[in-house]
């Protein structure tokens, strides 16, 4: 189960469609506060999160996710239009497991998801 967090409904819709075509179940969040609430309720196996979401931005939202023991090990991927060294470094130091810039390369995204899910599964055993 994946959680897609983006404030643009069209982006969420396209990501949901692409991910469901690959066999994933997808839940959505449109702002940072909702990310934390949905993650606590749904316990996704991976979160794909835009850095520029309202309420709590992606950096604040990941801190909110990581603050909960039961969510600490869930892989979180930054998916963003910000493609600067500062954003990449900030995402890594905030606790993101991977950084992808938009426009999204869905083949690369699929590889990243599979790799992170296998690492996460190994940690849970």
Order of alpha helices (4+ residues) and beta strands (2+ residues): beta-alpha-beta-alpha-beta-alpha-beta-alpha-beta-alpha
